[in-house]
């Protein structure tokens, strides 16, 4: 039985994966988060504490890395130490302990500056839309280095629109949505991928009609077969008024870019969590909690 360490188990995605992988009975799951939760079987792991990370890595075969600071700002103070340097500590502990594979929770914001008319796959060069996306792109390259230099397999999952409740939150997001059961399936396929899968970028997306990204060759490589389609929720998504621009018949995420409204963030921490205001012909962030570190993977109140 593979020993699988999951980071970020206090978050939406990490918590779901912790529960799903345990219920499968196929893995010896070591669940971690920044704070211990004995009632849920979660151990404390501070990615900034190298001794703590190395201790918990003992005997681990695969790491599923879902912990991250979600803010799109504070690059030097928060994104670098938590998302980049923290992941470096993980890779170093994996190297020292002979750990086999990293399943890295990356983000679609690594490619957010592509237009929605572009056709891209996992081999397309990064075009991050935020400093959060930039940090994740750096980690993907870090995975390439540890694969080539130290033989650690790395599969980067560029997670799409993961939401709770389990359905798309706007019409456009029916194209980028990943359902909870497909996300779980994808991570399981990554954990169990053949030995010859050394490095791979895969989009964490359901089998959506007219999706932005293609997973060319992913089914053949790891056996991922998504079951859901966001278009089935299109009518429901149109009823979610809070995603609309106030006073207009359009949605905040309809910007022409894959990164949606995140491409127009002004680079300064806004004051409140939740919406985007239209100003001067572009979108500026007005409600985004950039000051909280969360064990989860999308830079904003809604999962994109």
TALINLIN-V101523 format. One record per residue. N is the residue number from 1. RES is the residue in one small letter. PHI is phi as a letter, one per 30 degrees, with the letter a starting at -180 (999 if undefined). PSI is psi as a letter, one per 40 degrees, with the letter a starting at -180 (NA if undefined). Layout:
n: {N | N}
res: {RES | RES}
phi: {PHI | PHI}
psi: {PSI | PSI}
This chain:
n: {1 | 2 | 3 | 4 | 5 | 6 | 7 | 8 | 9 | 10 | 11 | 12 | 13 | 14 | 15 | 16 | 17 | 18 | 19 | 20 | 21 | 22 | 23 | 24 | 25 | 26 | 27 | 28 | 29 | 30 | 31 | 32 | 33 | 34 | 35 | 36 | 37 | 38 | 39 | 40 | 41 | 42 | 43 | 44 | 45 | 46 | 47 | 48 | 49 | 50 | 51 | 52 | 53 | 54 | 55 | 56 | 57 | 58 | 59 | 60 | 61 | 62 | 63 | 64 | 65 | 66 | 67 | 68 | 69 | 70 | 71 | 72 | 73 | 74 | 75 | 76 | 77 | 78 | 79 | 80 | 81 | 82 | 83 | 84 | 85 | 86 | 87 | 88 | 89 | 90 | 91 | 92 | 93 | 94 | 95 | 96 | 97 | 98 | 99 | 100 | 101 | 102 | 103 | 104 | 105 | 106 | 107 | 108 | 109 | 110 | 111 | 112 | 113 | 114 | 115 | 116 | 117 | 118 | 119 | 120 | 121 | 122 | 123 | 124 | 125 | 126 | 127 | 128 | 129 | 130 | 131 | 132 | 133 | 134 | 135 | 136 | 137 | 138 | 139 | 140 | 141 | 142 | 143 | 144 | 145 | 146 | 147 | 148 | 149 | 150 | 151 | 152 | 153 | 154 | 155 | 156 | 157 | 158 | 159 | 160 | 161 | 162 | 163 | 164 | 165 | 166 | 167 | 168 | 169 | 170 | 171 | 172 | 173 | 174 | 175 | 176 | 177 | 178 | 179 | 180 | 181 | 182 | 183 | 184 | 185 | 186 | 187 | 188 | 189 | 190 | 191 | 192 | 193 | 194 | 195 | 196 | 197 | 198 | 199 | 200 | 201 | 202 | 203 | 204 | 205 | 206 | 207 | 208 | 209 | 210 | 211 | 212 | 213 | 214 | 215 | 216 | 217 | 218 | 219 | 220 | 221 | 222 | 223 | 224 | 225 | 226 | 227 | 228 | 229 | 230 | 231 | 232 | 233 | 234 | 235 | 236 | 237 | 238 | 239 | 240 | 241 | 242 | 243 | 244 | 245 | 246 | 247 | 248 | 249 | 250 | 251 | 252 | 253 | 254 | 255 | 256 | 257 | 258 | 259 | 260 | 261 | 262 | 263 | 264 | 265 | 266 | 267 | 268 | 269 | 270 | 271 | 272 | 273 | 274 | 275 | 276 | 277 | 278 | 279 | 280 | 281 | 282 | 283 | 284 | 285 | 286 | 287 | 288 | 289 | 290 | 291 | 292 | 293 | 294 | 295 | 296 | 297 | 298 | 299 | 300 | 301 | 302 | 303 | 304}
res: {x | x | x | x | x | x | x | x | x | x | x | x | x | x | x | x | x | x | x | x | x | x | x | x | x | x | x | x | x | x | x | x | x | x | x | x | x | x | x | x | x | x | x | x | x | x | x | x | x | x | x | x | x | x | x | x | x | x | x | x | x | x | x | x | x | x | x | x | x | x | x | x | x | x | x | x | x | x | x | x | x | x | x | x | x | x | x | x | x | x | x | x | x | x | x | x | x | x | x | x | x | x | x | x | x | x | x | x | x | x | x | x | x | x | x | x | x | x | x | x | x | x | x | x | x | x | x | x | x | x | x | x | x | x | x | x | x | x | x | x | x | x | x | x | x | x | x | x | x | x | x | x | x | x | x | x | x | x | x | x | x | x | x | x | x | x | x | x | x | x | x | x | x | x | x | x | x | x | x | x | x | x | x | x | x | x | x | x | x | x | x | x | x | x | x | x | x | x | x | x | x | x | x | x | x | x | x | x | x | x | x | x | x | x | x | x | x | x | x | x | x | x | x | x | x | x | x | x | x | x | x | x | x | x | x | x | x | x | x | x | x | x | x | x | x | x | x | x | x | x | x | x | x | x | x | x | x | x | x | x | x | x | x | x | x | x | x | x | x | x | x | x | x | x | x | x | x | x | x | x | x | x | x | x | x | x | x | x | x | x | x | x | x | x | x | x | x | x | x | x | x | x | x | x}
phi: {999 | d | c | c | c | c | c | i | d | d | c | d | d | e | d | d | d | e | d | d | d | d | d | d | i | c | b | c | c | c | c | b | a | d | b | d | b | e | d | c | i | c | c | d | b | c | d | d | c | d | d | d | d | d | d | d | d | e | i | d | c | b | c | c | c | b | d | a | d | c | d | d | b | h | d | d | d | b | d | d | d | d | d | c | d | e | d | e | d | d | d | d | d | d | d | d | c | i | d | d | b | c | c | c | d | c | a | d | d | d | b | d | d | d | d | d | d | d | c | b | b | d | c | d | d | d | b | d | c | b | d | e | d | d | e | d | d | d | d | e | d | e | d | d | d | d | d | d | d | b | i | d | d | b | c | c | c | d | d | d | d | c | b | b | d | d | a | d | c | a | e | d | d | d | c | c | d | b | d | d | d | d | d | d | e | d | d | d | d | d | e | c | e | e | e | d | d | c | b | a | c | b | d | d | b | d | d | d | d | h | d | d | c | c | c | e | i | d | e | d | d | b | i | d | b | d | c | c | b | d | d | d | c | d | d | d | d | d | d | d | d | d | d | d | d | e | i | b | c | a | c | d | d | d | c | j | c | d | d | h | d | d | d | c | d | d | i | c | d | d | c | b | c | k | b | b | c | d | a | i | i | b | c | b | d | b | b | a | d | c | c | c | d | b | d | a | b | b | d | l | d | c | d | c}
psi: {h | h | h | h | h | h | i | f | e | e | i | d | d | d | d | d | d | d | d | d | d | d | d | d | e | e | i | g | h | h | h | i | i | d | h | i | g | d | d | e | f | h | i | h | h | h | e | e | h | d | d | d | d | d | d | e | e | h | e | h | d | h | h | h | h | e | h | i | h | e | i | e | a | f | d | d | d | d | d | d | d | d | d | d | d | d | d | d | d | d | d | d | d | d | d | d | e | f | i | d | i | h | h | h | g | a | i | e | e | d | f | e | e | i | i | e | e | i | h | i | a | e | e | i | i | i | g | i | e | i | d | d | d | d | d | d | d | d | d | d | d | d | d | d | d | d | d | d | d | e | e | h | h | h | h | h | h | g | h | a | g | h | i | h | i | g | i | i | e | i | d | d | e | e | e | e | i | h | i | d | d | d | d | d | d | d | d | d | d | d | d | e | i | i | d | e | g | d | h | h | h | i | h | g | i | i | f | i | h | f | i | d | i | i | f | h | e | d | d | d | d | e | e | h | g | i | d | i | h | d | d | e | e | d | d | d | d | e | e | g | d | e | e | i | h | h | e | i | f | i | i | d | e | g | e | e | i | d | e | b | e | d | e | e | h | e | e | h | h | a | d | i | h | d | i | h | i | h | h | f | e | i | h | i | h | e | g | h | g | e | e | h | h | i | g | a | e | h | g | i | d | i | h | NA}
